[in-house]
């Protein structure tokens, strides 16, 4: 779990940057106290794919729990 929550809203460039930093540190993408807003499934998937596509080269597994999407094994 990340050490600190973020107030950056999902889908914003700020949140994507936070998520990228978390992946680079080997942390899960989400903290239970991260800022949230209602998501449509397609929007959530698009935001997560933006994070994946922005990484240079790494393999991972996705974990989907309810409305949460997480990368569970970054390289």
N, C-alpha and C positions, 0 to 999 in steps of 0.2 A: 504494500500500500504506500502511496506517496506520503511523504512526511508532512506536507502542508496542503490544505485545500486551496482552490483558486476561485476568485470571483468572476473570472472571464466566462462569458456565456458560451454554451456549446455552438459550434459552427463558426465562431468568430476567428479572425486571424490570431488573436491573442490566445484563445483556447487551443488552437492547433499548435501554436508555438510551445505552450505548456505541455501538451501531450507529447510532442516530439522530444522535449527535454526529459520527460519521464521515461520514455522508451530508451533514450540514450543512457539513462542511469539504471536501466533494468527494472524499473518500477511498473506497476499496473497503471493503466491510463487514467483511472478514475479514483478519486477520493470520495468517501461517502458524503462529505460536506461540500463538495464542489457546487458551484452555482448551477442551477438547472432551469430549464424551460420546457414546456411541452414539446415533444418531438413527434413527427410523423416518421414512420419506419424508414421510408425512402431517404429522408433528410439525414437521419442518423447514419445510415449506411454510406451515403455520399460523403459525409464529414469524416467518417473513419477511413474511407478509401483515400481521401486527400492526405491523411497522415501517412498511410502506407505508401502511397505513390511518392511522397516527398522524401522518404528514406532512400538512401543510396542503394543498399543491397542488404536485406536481412530476411530471414524466414521466421514465421511466427504461426501460432495457432490462435484462432478466435474463440472467445468464450461469450456466449449470449445468455444473459439471465434476465428475464423480464424485459425491461427497457434499457438494460446496461449492455454495452458492447465493450469487450476488453481484449487486449492482446496479452496472452498468458505466458508466452515463452519467446521473448525477443532474443536475437543473437547478440 
